[in-house]
Amino acid sequence: MLRELDVNMVGKRIREIREYQHLTREQLAEQADISVQFLADIEVGRKSMSINTLFKISNALHVSNDYLILGPIDSSIKNKTLYALLDSLSDKELEIAEKIITLYIQGISLKNN
């Protein structure tokens, strides 16, 4: 079943990812080629955006459009961000990321033993 788009949640996800990536509204607005005021209106749910603007924002944040629209699988902000970042990768990039994460986890496991 198709659910209604919740512009408040889309804006909230954009703000959460922007803040998690330590970007100011000014920086994200510049990268997405939109005004700072328009970004602020999107983040607080006062305005919706075109598909073109959604693509520009998702590209600037390096997350998928699906993530911004539908949200994450998990409720933790750290996991939301990780899922969104992984979801934006190509199949080849995802393979590489999986190898890097596996090696990282093995490395920290050895350090803690």
N, C-alpha and C positions, 0 to 999 in steps of 0.2 A: 504494500500500500504506500502511495506517495504521500509524504507528509508536507505540511505547509512550511515554507522557508521562514525561519525565525531570524529576522535581521538583527535583533538584539544579541542573539547567541553568536551569529557570524561576527559581529563587531567585537564582542567579548573575546572570541578566539583570536581575532587579529591583534587586539590589544595585548592579550596574554603572551602570544608568540613574540610580538614586537618587544615587550618588556623583558621577556626571557632572553632574547638576543641582545639586550642592552642597546636597543635603538631608540632614539627620540622620535617623536611624531614628525619632526622636521626631516630627519634622515630618511624615514620610511616614505614620507610624502614625496621627497625628491627622487628617491629610487623608483617609486611607482608613477612618477610624473603626474601627481595630483596635488591639490592645494592642502595645506596643513589643516585648514578649517574643514574641508570636505572629509579628510581622514578622521578628524575629531568627531564629526557628525556620524560617520560610519561606525566608529568604535563605541559610541554611546547609543546607537540604534535610532538616531533621529532621521537618518537617510539610508536608503538602499543604494546599490550601485549597479552599473551595467556589467555584463559578462566581461567586457573588455577591461574594465577597472578591476574586477575580481582577478583576472589573469595577471594583470600588472602587479597587484598586491601579493598574490601567491608566489609569483616569480621573485619579487623583491625579498620575500620572507623565506624563500626556498622550501615551501610547503605545497602540498597538492591542493587543487581547488576542492576536491572531495572533502579533505580535512576541514577546510574553512566552512564549507556548507553544512556538512553532516556531523562533524565533530569526531572525536577520538573514540577508540574502543574502550579505553581505560580512563578512570576519573582523575588520576594523578597528573598534575601539570608537567612534571618531568617526563612522565611516560607519554603524555599527549604530544609533547614536543618531539620526543624520539620517534614515535609512530609517524608523525607528520613528516619529519625529515626523511625517514626511511621510505615512506610512501612516495616521496617526490623523486626517488632515484630510478634510473633505468635498471633493467634486469642485470646487466653487466656491473653497474655501479653497486647494486645490492649485493652481488656475489663478493665483491671486494670489501664492502662494508662489513659483511658477515665474517669474513676472514680476519679483518682488523679487530673487530669486537671480540671474536673468539680468542685471538692472541692476547689482547688486552686483559681479558678476564683470566686467562691462564697465568699471565704475568703477575697480576695482583694476588691471585691465589697462592702462587709460589712465595711472594713477598710476605704474605700473612702467615705462612707455615713455619 
